[in-house]
């Protein structure tokens, strides 16, 4: 039985309603046991004094490659793309992640507690993602099947003189893999001993076990993704959705969740020429469910907050910006029953800061995952009593 941990004082952003100006968060056995306005603190409890501080749910990034592209490593630490076949649903991110990589330390010290780690976008179908706590605990595996449209598969395979070399080829290969899977399901139904290791992960898409997660920047690629997934009746999320503001009405009508970002990167390729920080505001106005992402290591983990701050400067409400790093992120991952907000029964993943996160000067003072302190800022400012 773990010792009772109580966070005392501090402004609490539960994401389950209005923030509490002060309160007590009771943590037991890695879960939030209760949140109260007042209480008598048991003598045997460990107490964290958060008076004058700010308490948030652990922050979530739903699109990263942390541990697959290791910090400071070249080919030795590059394990995100199997670039020999444009269809590789059978490879798994979990098999390539180095949880000792410094990227995880950066994530924890930045207040990120949950990541959706996926293969890259070199292949039309890149493989299986995994959701993990930043301490290395696996939460959900697989979390979805990574797919990609647009420039990346074209660039990789045209250089090999192989298909796909065009957007037409991207779409064909995606459709063919899905139709092959339907044929496989039929054949498997007739012969219970028949098994295709490569196609089996795609069966989960048709069974609704997890979504497709489709890399698409441009409007035309987004519409292609929507068209193909509707043809096959598969649920999916849009990854990056850079030009989503151009068709936000359609995304809202079709209820397509969007991973948005990186929104503060440079326009390093043609697909990003219409990148704008104001996409988040358009999504809010049109009712598109979205979450900010870093695509780490494209931009650092702590840039998740810069993305939100810049969007607020361009008109996005602070409430929606905060949701797009917490509860909305959890909803898109299908984990809203465990993470993303502070509520009785949920995982005790919390972050204490010295200022509100929309103040660019804010510091993460403490990160708590599963009720355990995993990071403390060196200048704790008398945080414990």
KENU-399378 format. One record per residue (C-alpha): x, y, z. Coordinates in steps of 0.2 Angstrom, whole numbers, padded with zeros to 4 digits, always signed. Layout:
N
XYZ ...
This chain:
385
+0000+0000+0000 +0008+0017-0005 +0008+0031+0007 -0006+0044+0004 +0000+0060-0006 -0009+0076-0004 -0006+0092-0015 -0011+0107-0004 -0016+0124-0011 -0013+0130-0028 -0025+0134-0043 -0031+0118-0049 -0035+0116-0068 -0046+0100-0067 -0052+0101-0085 -0068+0095-0078 -0076+0112-0076 -0070+0129-0069 -0053+0129-0061 -0052+0129-0042 -0044+0143-0034 -0037+0132-0020 -0040+0115-0015 -0033+0098-0010 -0029+0083-0022 -0028+0067-0013 -0018+0053-0022 -0017+0035-0017 -0010+0020-0026 -0006+0030-0041 -0024+0036-0044 -0033+0052-0039 -0044+0047-0024 -0053+0064-0022 -0052+0083-0025 -0059+0094-0011 -0060+0112-0006 -0056+0108+0012 -0050+0094+0023 -0041+0088+0038 -0024+0081+0033 -0019+0065+0040 -0003+0065+0050 +0004+0050+0040 +0001+0058+0023 +0015+0066+0012 +0011+0084+0008 +0016+0095-0006 +0013+0113-0003 +0008+0120-0020 +0002+0137-0012 +0003+0151-0025 +0007+0138-0039 -0003+0131-0053 -0008+0112-0055 -0013+0104-0072 -0016+0087-0078 -0001+0079-0086 +0001+0086-0103 -0001+0074-0118 +0007+0074-0136 -0003+0063-0148 +0010+0063-0162 +0029+0061-0158 +0043+0049-0163 +0052+0050-0146 +0065+0036-0144 +0063+0031-0162 +0075+0045-0168 +0087+0046-0154 +0094+0063-0148 +0112+0066-0155 +0112+0049-0165 +0113+0046-0183 +0109+0030-0192 +0112+0020-0176 +0097+0029-0167 +0086+0031-0183 +0072+0017-0181 +0057+0026-0187 +0055+0021-0205 +0057+0004-0214 +0061+0012-0231 +0061-0004-0242 +0043-0007-0244 +0029+0006-0245 +0017-0006-0235 +0024-0011-0218 +0009-0012-0206 +0018-0027-0197 +0032-0016-0190 +0029-0009-0172 +0035+0007-0165 +0037-0002-0148 +0051-0013-0155 +0062+0002-0159 +0060+0014-0145 +0074+0017-0133 +0066+0023-0117 +0083+0029-0110 +0084+0042-0124 +0086+0060-0118 +0070+0064-0127 +0060+0056-0113 +0070+0066-0100 +0066+0082-0109 +0047+0077-0110 +0046+0074-0092 +0055+0090-0087 +0043+0099-0099 +0027+0092-0090 +0023+0079-0103 +0017+0063-0096 +0009+0053-0110 +0015+0052-0128 +0008+0043-0144 +0024+0037-0152 +0022+0032-0170 +0033+0026-0185 +0037+0040-0198 +0029+0045-0214 +0041+0037-0227 +0029+0023-0231 +0011+0024-0236 +0007+0012-0222 +0021+0014-0210 +0017+0003-0195 +0009+0002-0178 +0010+0016-0165 +0011+0014-0146 +0005+0025-0132 +0017+0026-0117 +0019+0036-0101 +0035+0046-0102 +0043+0035-0088 +0042+0021-0101 +0025+0012-0095 +0016+0006-0110 -0002+0012-0110 -0009+0005-0126 -0001-0005-0140 -0005-0004-0154 -0013+0014-0153 -0016+0014-0172 -0009+0011-0189 +0002+0025-0196 -0001+0030-0214 +0005+0044-0225 +0000+0053-0241 +0008+0067-0250 +0027+0071-0252 +0036+0059-0241 +0032+0042-0249 +0033+0050-0266 +0051+0056-0262 +0057+0040-0254 +0051+0028-0268 +0053+0039-0283 +0072+0039-0278 +0071+0020-0278 +0062+0020-0295 +0048+0011-0287 +0029+0015-0284 +0023+0027-0277 +0031+0041-0286 +0015+0051-0287 +0000+0055-0276 -0010+0044-0288 +0002+0030-0283 +0000+0034-0264 -0019+0032-0265 -0018+0016-0275 -0006+0008-0263 -0017+0013-0248 -0033+0006-0257 -0024-0010-0263 -0018-0014-0245 -0035-0011-0238 -0043-0022-0251 -0030-0035-0249 -0035-0035-0231 -0053-0038-0235 -0049-0052-0246 -0038-0059-0232 -0052-0058-0219 -0063-0068-0231 -0050-0081-0234 -0046-0082-0216 -0065-0085-0212 -0064-0100-0223 -0048-0107-0217 -0044-0104-0198 -0026-0110-0201 -0023-0096-0214 -0012-0082-0207 -0004-0067-0215 +0008-0058-0203 +0009-0042-0214 -0010-0040-0216 -0016-0045-0199 -0013-0028-0191 -0024-0020-0204 -0038-0032-0199 -0039-0021-0183 -0044-0006-0193 -0060-0015-0200 -0064-0022-0182 -0063-0004-0175 -0050-0009-0162 -0039+0006-0167 -0039+0020-0180 -0029+0024-0195 -0018+0039-0191 -0015+0047-0208 -0001+0060-0211 -0008+0073-0223 -0003+0091-0224 -0011+0098-0240 -0030+0100-0243 -0030+0088-0257 -0021+0074-0247 -0033+0077-0233 -0048+0075-0244 -0040+0059-0252 -0038+0052-0234 -0056+0056-0231 -0062+0048-0247 -0052+0032-0245 -0057+0029-0227 -0075+0032-0231 -0074+0019-0245 -0068+0006-0233 -0078+0012-0217 -0062+0015-0207 -0061+0027-0192 -0046+0039-0193 -0037+0054-0187 -0028+0067-0197 -0010+0069-0193 -0003+0087-0195 -0018+0094-0205 -0008+0109-0210 -0021+0115-0223 -0036+0109-0212 -0042+0127-0210 -0046+0128-0229 -0059+0114-0226 -0063+0115-0208 -0082+0114-0212 -0079+0097-0219 -0068+0091-0205 -0081+0097-0192 -0096+0089-0202 -0087+0072-0204 -0081+0073-0186 -0063+0070-0190 -0051+0072-0175 -0035+0082-0180 -0017+0082-0173 -0012+0100-0177 +0006+0104-0180 +0020+0107-0179 +0013+0125-0181 +0029+0134-0176 +0041+0126-0188 +0048+0133-0203 +0040+0130-0220 +0054+0118-0225 +0044+0109-0239 +0031+0114-0252 +0017+0105-0242 +0019+0118-0228 +0018+0134-0238 +0000+0137-0231 +0005+0133-0213 -0003+0146-0202 -0004+0148-0183 -0022+0153-0185 -0028+0136-0190 -0031+0132-0172 -0043+0147-0171 -0052+0141-0186 -0054+0124-0179 -0061+0131-0163 -0074+0142-0173 -0079+0127-0184 -0080+0114-0170 -0066+0103-0175 -0059+0092-0161 -0040+0095-0162 -0024+0094-0151 -0007+0102-0153 +0008+0091-0157 +0027+0093-0159 +0031+0079-0170 +0046+0077-0159 +0061+0078-0164 +0055+0090-0177 +0052+0103-0163 +0056+0100-0145 +0044+0093-0132 +0043+0110-0123 +0037+0118-0140 +0020+0111-0137 +0017+0126-0125 +0024+0138-0138 +0012+0132-0151 -0002+0135-0139 +0004+0152-0133 +0006+0158-0151 -0011+0152-0156 -0019+0161-0141 -0010+0177-0147 -0019+0174-0164 -0036+0173-0156 -0038+0155-0149 -0046+0155-0132 -0035+0149-0118 -0048+0136-0113 -0047+0128-0130 -0028+0129-0130 -0027+0121-0114 -0039+0107-0119 -0029+0104-0135 -0014+0099-0123 -0024+0089-0111 -0042+0083-0112 -0045+0084-0130 -0028+0075-0133 -0035+0061-0122 -0051+0060-0131 -0042+0058-0148 -0032+0044-0141 -0047+0036-0133 -0040+0037-0116 -0051+0051-0108 -0056+0038-0094 -0038+0038-0088 -0029+0054-0092 -0031+0072-0098 -0041+0079-0083 -0040+0078-0064 -0054+0068-0058 -0057+0054-0045 -0052+0037-0052 -0040+0044-0065 -0021+0042-0066 -0012+0053-0054 -0003+0062-0068 +0000+0080-0063 +0011+0095-0067 +0014+0110-0055 +0020+0126-0062 +0026+0143-0055 +0015+0153-0067 +0000+0149-0079 +0006+0140-0095 +0001+0154-0106 +0014+0165-0098 +0030+0162-0108 +0040+0163-0092 +0032+0149-0084 +0043+0134-0077 +0038+0116-0073 +0042+0114-0055 +0036+0096-0053 +0030+0082-0064 +0020+0068-0055 +0016+0052-0065 +0005+0038-0057 +0006+0047-0040 +0025+0047-0040 +0037+0062-0042 +0047+0060-0057 +0054+0077-0059 +0058+0092-0048 +0065+0109-0053 +0082+0112-0045 +0075+0128-0037 +0060+0120-0028 +0056+0136-0019 +0050+0127-0003 +0038+0116-0012 +0038+0103+0002 +0032+0105+0020 
